[in-house]
Amino acid sequence: MEALLGSTLLGKGGDVKVSEALAGKDCVGLYFSAHWCPPCRGFTPKLAEVYNGLVSAGKSFEIVFVSSDKSEDQFNEYCGEMPWLALPYSERAAKQKLSQKFKVQGIPMLILLDGSGKLLTKQGREAVASPEKFPWKPPTIADVLGSELVSSGGNKVSVMSLKEAGTYIALYFSAHWCGPCRGFTPELVKTYNALKAAGKPFEIVFVSSDRDEASFAEYFGTMPWLALPFDKREAKAELSSLLEVEGIPTLVMLDPSLKVLNRDGRGRVGSDPKGAEFPWAPRKVSPVDEVVEELNSTPTLLVLMEEAADDWDDLEAALEAVAEEALGSVPEEEDPPFTFAHAQETGGIAQRIRQLLKLGKAGATPEMVLLDLPDDGAYYKHEGAVTKEAMAAMLQGYKAGSLTKLSLKPPE
């Protein structure tokens, strides 16, 4: 926990040591909130009621307020209404790192961790609505998926038979009423059929967001794969929460042990419709056009090399090596702390980034930037040759806070 929060938190009686205050807790909540936020002020009393009830019942539970207040006076006033601990307001850098780590893009947000700091769920607001389920240890995908799936012909297929066959499973969150879904489904059918014809161990499971069983049956009739039975609405909701599905169509790749392999299956299928890169394990380095979402949520090391074709292979190899070193030890269940990307095509996202950062037109000399857009539009420019050593040094400088920070936002 100290690696996340530092050594000291603010308690009602003053400073407390993290090692003592959070020792042995079954669950620790990180509460991202602010006094100026009306939804926060509405949720805080409800959270306090749950917290007080659990603590008085002897549950090993603690919450740490992580403030987005605009001044220390606002922080002090709001913190005074809360019965739990707080990250000191002066620890703005720690607050920023926590926001980045858990990809906090709106408040209020409640992140629930176990006593070792391992993520339980990012859907803490929903979880605490059921205090009887404390400490809210999430079920596994296997638990939620159940034992049987159905084919469009009505036949039952056991999940165990798919696992024993070493099958990679894609959970397809979709609905008949959704226009983008109806556009993507025929393309997914082509990819599915191609992989099946090639003998690949692949199956898709339709997880329906249709509004009634008749719509589900009609839409499922156009699909050659399996489905979660429509009457398993609670399982569908749990899968959506567990996998953080925020919109459809979404395609989540699972490995044969039913662990998440790639949450962006839709993007990978879209860029590889023939399945040449099946089973679409996450890339450590991607074309920038494929990581638009990550640009807005994760620090991104980007090498712009649109007109430097002679250097592409060497630069990609260098970027892969640096990415491997930076991401190799990140646990599977955690989001990567950095995104690594390159631009080889003119136009698109790369051109937009050049315009925003006033980099000028692409030339024969590669360029490198580190984008940290969640930090109020921050970015950093590298001056000099783009090499493996320069990439590693830029990452290290970012971590150490020694780079010159620029911003897309005009000065106030």
CORQUI-V721906 format. One record per residue. N is the residue number from 1. RES is the residue in one letter. PHI is phi in whole degrees, 0 to 359 (NA if undefined). PSI is psi in radians with two decimals (NA if undefined). NEAR is the number of other ideal C-beta (glycine too) atoms within 10 Angstrom. Layout:
n/res/phi/psi/near
N/RES/PHI/PSI/NEAR
N/RES/PHI/PSI/NEAR
This chain:
n/res/phi/psi/near
1/M/NA/-0.58/20
2/E/296/-0.55/12
3/A/296/-0.52/7
4/L/275/-0.77/18
5/L/249/-0.10/23
6/G/86/-2.94/15
7/S/267/-0.32/10
8/T/226/2.42/17
9/L/239/2.95/23
10/L/258/2.08/20
11/G/254/3.13/13
12/K/295/-0.48/12
13/G/258/0.19/6
14/G/121/-2.78/7
15/D/292/2.48/11
16/V/228/2.61/15
17/K/280/2.33/13
18/V/302/-0.73/20
19/S/299/-0.45/11
20/E/264/-0.75/9
21/A/292/-0.55/18
22/L/251/0.08/22
23/A/298/2.25/12
24/G/74/0.17/7
25/K/288/2.44/18
26/D/282/-0.49/16
27/C/208/2.39/22
28/V/233/2.20/27
29/G/259/2.37/26
30/L/258/1.98/23
31/Y/256/1.79/26
32/F/274/2.04/25
33/S/200/3.03/24
34/A/200/2.61/18
35/H/296/-0.60/20
36/W/284/-0.14/14
37/C/265/1.88/18
38/P/304/-0.77/7
39/P/300/-0.57/12
40/C/295/-0.82/20
41/R/296/-0.46/15
42/G/283/-0.60/10
43/F/277/-0.57/19
44/T/305/-0.82/19
45/P/298/-0.61/10
46/K/293/-0.73/12
47/L/295/-0.70/22
48/A/298/-0.65/15
49/E/295/-0.76/13
50/V/295/-0.79/18
51/Y/300/-0.88/21
52/N/297/-0.67/12
53/G/295/-0.76/13
54/L/290/-0.75/19
55/V/295/-0.73/15
56/S/293/-0.41/8
57/A/274/0.06/10
58/G/88/0.18/7
59/K/285/2.52/16
60/S/272/1.44/16
61/F/226/2.41/23
62/E/217/2.68/20
63/I/233/2.51/24
64/V/239/2.08/24
65/F/284/2.19/24
66/V/245/1.85/24
67/S/274/2.42/24
68/S/249/0.38/19
69/D/295/2.73/20
70/K/269/-0.14/11
71/S/206/2.80/11
72/E/291/-0.52/13
73/D/296/-0.77/11
74/Q/297/-0.73/16
75/F/301/-0.85/22
76/N/298/-0.73/15
77/E/296/-0.82/12
78/Y/290/-0.75/21
79/C/299/-0.56/22
80/G/295/-0.33/9
81/E/273/-0.10/12
82/M/254/2.44/18
83/P/271/0.12/12
84/W/246/-2.94/21
85/L/274/3.00/21
86/A/214/2.58/22
87/L/287/2.21/25
88/P/309/2.44/18
89/Y/300/-0.54/18
90/S/292/-0.28/11
91/E/274/1.05/19
92/R/293/-0.62/11
93/A/294/-0.70/10
94/A/294/-0.68/15
95/K/298/-0.75/18
96/Q/297/-0.72/16
97/K/295/-0.68/17
98/L/295/-0.74/19
99/S/299/-0.71/20
100/Q/291/-0.78/18
101/K/302/-0.75/16
102/F/260/0.16/20
103/K/52/0.91/17
104/V/280/2.00/21
105/Q/242/0.00/11
106/G/199/2.72/8
107/I/231/2.69/19
108/P/285/2.56/20
109/M/220/2.35/22
110/L/239/1.99/21
111/I/262/2.25/22
112/L/252/2.23/24
113/L/241/2.73/22
114/D/276/-3.10/15
115/G/295/-0.34/16
116/S/268/-0.05/8
117/G/95/0.07/13
118/K/283/2.40/10
119/L/295/2.26/16
120/L/266/-0.91/19
121/T/197/2.58/18
122/K/271/-0.12/19
123/Q/263/0.83/18
124/G/297/-0.61/23
125/R/299/-0.72/18
126/E/288/-0.68/13
127/A/297/-0.79/22
128/V/289/-0.16/24
129/A/292/-0.24/10
130/S/238/1.28/10
131/P/300/-0.39/16
132/E/293/-0.25/5
133/K/267/0.09/10
134/F/309/2.40/19
135/P/267/0.46/18
136/W/60/0.67/20
137/K/293/2.14/13
138/P/290/2.57/16
139/P/288/2.86/12
140/T/279/2.85/12
141/I/300/-0.68/20
142/A/298/-0.71/15
143/D/300/-0.78/12
144/V/284/-0.68/21
145/L/295/-0.53/23
146/G/83/-2.92/13
147/S/261/-0.37/9
148/E/227/2.50/15
149/L/242/3.02/23
150/V/233/2.62/18
151/S/266/2.92/14
152/S/295/-0.33/15
153/G/273/-0.01/6
154/G/94/-0.01/6
155/N/283/2.57/9
156/K/268/2.43/11
157/V/231/2.24/15
158/S/280/2.45/12
159/V/296/-0.63/19
160/M/299/-0.63/11
161/S/294/-0.60/11
162/L/291/-0.74/22
163/K/297/-0.79/16
164/E/295/-0.47/10
165/A/275/0.01/10
166/G/70/0.63/10
167/T/275/2.33/18
168/Y/276/2.29/20
169/I/244/2.34/26
170/A/252/2.13/25
171/L/273/2.07/25
172/Y/253/1.79/27
173/F/274/2.03/24
174/S/201/3.02/26
175/A/200/2.62/18
176/H/296/-0.59/20
177/W/285/-0.18/13
178/C/268/1.99/18
179/G/303/-0.89/7
180/P/301/-0.55/12
181/C/294/-0.81/20
182/R/295/-0.45/15
183/G/282/-0.61/10
184/F/279/-0.59/19
185/T/304/-0.81/19
186/P/299/-0.60/10
187/E/290/-0.65/13
188/L/293/-0.64/24
189/V/301/-0.75/15
190/K/298/-0.78/13
191/T/295/-0.75/20
192/Y/300/-0.84/22
193/N/297/-0.66/13
194/A/295/-0.73/16
195/L/290/-0.67/19
196/K/296/-0.74/15
197/A/297/-0.52/9
198/A/275/0.01/11
199/G/78/0.35/7
200/K/285/2.52/15
201/P/281/1.43/15
202/F/223/2.43/21
203/E/214/2.64/19
204/I/243/2.47/23
205/V/239/2.03/22
206/F/285/2.14/24
207/V/247/1.81/23
208/S/277/2.39/24
209/S/252/0.34/21
210/D/295/2.71/20
211/R/274/-0.29/11
212/D/207/2.88/10
213/E/291/-0.52/13
214/A/295/-0.76/11
215/S/295/-0.70/16
216/F/301/-0.86/20
217/A/298/-0.72/15
218/E/296/-0.79/12
219/Y/289/-0.74/21
220/F/297/-0.48/21
221/G/295/-0.30/9
222/T/268/0.02/12
223/M/248/2.42/19
224/P/269/0.11/12
225/W/250/-2.83/21
226/L/263/3.04/22
227/A/213/2.67/22
228/L/287/2.25/22
229/P/308/2.42/16
230/F/299/-0.55/18
231/D/287/-0.10/10
232/K/271/1.09/20
233/R/292/-0.64/11
234/E/294/-0.69/9
235/A/296/-0.69/17
236/K/299/-0.78/19
237/A/296/-0.70/14
238/E/294/-0.70/17
239/L/297/-0.75/21
240/S/298/-0.72/19
241/S/290/-0.80/16
242/L/299/-0.65/18
243/L/260/0.12/18
244/E/56/0.79/14
245/V/282/2.03/19
246/E/251/-0.14/8
247/G/194/2.88/9
248/I/233/2.66/20
249/P/283/2.46/20
250/T/231/2.38/21
251/L/234/2.01/23
252/V/250/2.13/24
253/M/273/2.30/24
254/L/245/2.55/25
255/D/278/3.07/17
256/P/299/-0.31/16
257/S/269/0.11/11
258/L/70/0.47/19
259/K/265/2.61/12
260/V/295/2.21/16
261/L/260/-0.75/20
262/N/202/2.16/19
263/R/280/-0.26/17
264/D/254/0.88/21
265/G/298/-0.58/22
266/R/298/-0.79/23
267/G/297/-0.71/18
268/R/291/-0.71/24
269/V/296/-0.70/23
270/G/299/-0.61/15
271/S/269/-0.16/15
272/D/219/1.11/13
273/P/296/-0.39/13
274/K/272/-0.07/12
275/G/75/0.44/21
276/A/297/-0.49/7
277/E/256/0.25/12
278/F/307/2.39/19
279/P/264/0.44/21
280/W/61/0.86/20
281/A/298/2.64/13
282/P/301/2.39/14
283/R/281/2.50/18
284/K/279/-0.46/19
285/V/231/2.31/22
286/S/225/2.72/20
287/P/300/2.48/16
288/V/299/-0.54/24
289/D/296/-0.30/16
290/E/265/-0.03/16
291/V/234/0.61/22
292/V/300/-0.74/13
293/E/297/-0.74/12
294/E/294/-0.56/22
295/L/303/-0.58/19
296/N/271/-0.06/13
297/S/227/-0.22/18
298/T/221/2.41/20
299/P/305/2.30/23
300/T/232/2.14/22
301/L/271/2.05/25
302/L/238/2.21/24
303/V/254/2.07/27
304/L/265/2.02/25
305/M/220/0.62/25
306/E/304/-0.73/22
307/E/251/0.37/15
308/A/243/0.87/19
309/A/303/-0.56/10
310/D/295/-0.36/10
311/D/258/-0.02/16
312/W/305/-0.89/15
313/D/298/-0.79/9
314/D/294/-0.72/15
315/L/292/-0.70/22
316/E/297/-0.75/15
317/A/298/-0.73/12
318/A/295/-0.76/20
319/L/295/-0.69/23
320/E/299/-0.76/16
321/A/295/-0.75/15
322/V/293/-0.71/24
323/A/296/-0.74/22
324/E/299/-0.74/12
325/E/294/-0.66/14
326/A/283/-0.56/20
327/L/251/-0.19/16
328/G/300/-0.53/8
329/S/261/0.09/6
330/V/285/2.19/12
331/P/302/2.60/7
332/E/302/-0.62/8
333/E/281/-0.14/9
334/E/260/2.58/11
335/D/289/2.47/17
336/P/296/2.49/15
337/P/285/-0.31/15
338/F/223/2.68/21
339/T/248/2.48/23
340/F/240/2.23/24
341/A/215/2.80/26
342/H/223/2.78/23
343/A/237/2.08/23
344/Q/243/-0.24/19
345/E/254/2.40/14
346/T/286/2.72/12
347/G/85/-2.93/11
348/G/61/-2.54/14
349/I/296/-0.66/18
350/A/300/-0.75/23
351/Q/295/-0.68/17
352/R/295/-0.71/12
353/I/296/-0.74/20
354/R/302/-0.74/19
355/Q/294/-0.80/10
356/L/296/-0.66/13
357/L/267/0.02/17
358/K/54/0.85/8
359/L/271/-0.24/16
360/G/83/-3.08/9
361/K/286/2.66/9
362/A/296/2.44/21
363/G/231/-2.97/12
364/A/287/-0.26/11
365/T/263/2.15/12
366/P/297/2.67/22
367/E/231/2.74/21
368/M/221/2.37/23
369/V/224/2.73/20
370/L/241/1.99/20
371/L/266/2.28/25
372/D/230/1.05/23
373/L/300/-0.57/18
374/P/298/-0.39/18
375/D/272/1.12/15
376/D/53/0.73/11
377/G/74/0.49/14
378/A/286/2.61/19
379/Y/205/2.86/21
380/Y/224/2.40/18
381/K/251/2.40/15
382/H/266/2.36/19
383/E/250/2.23/8
384/G/116/-3.01/8
385/A/294/2.49/10
386/V/265/1.86/22
387/T/230/2.99/14
388/K/302/-0.75/16
389/E/296/-0.67/11
390/A/293/-0.67/17
391/M/298/-0.85/24
392/A/297/-0.69/16
393/A/293/-0.62/16
394/M/293/-0.72/20
395/L/299/-0.79/21
396/Q/296/-0.71/12
397/G/296/-0.66/15
398/Y/297/-0.81/18
399/K/298/-0.63/14
400/A/277/-0.17/8
401/G/73/0.44/8
402/S/258/-0.01/9
403/L/278/2.72/20
404/T/281/2.03/8
405/K/274/2.26/12
406/L/245/2.94/14
407/S/215/2.50/13
408/L/284/-0.31/12
409/K/275/2.38/8
410/P/294/2.59/6
411/P/298/2.52/4
412/E/283/NA/3
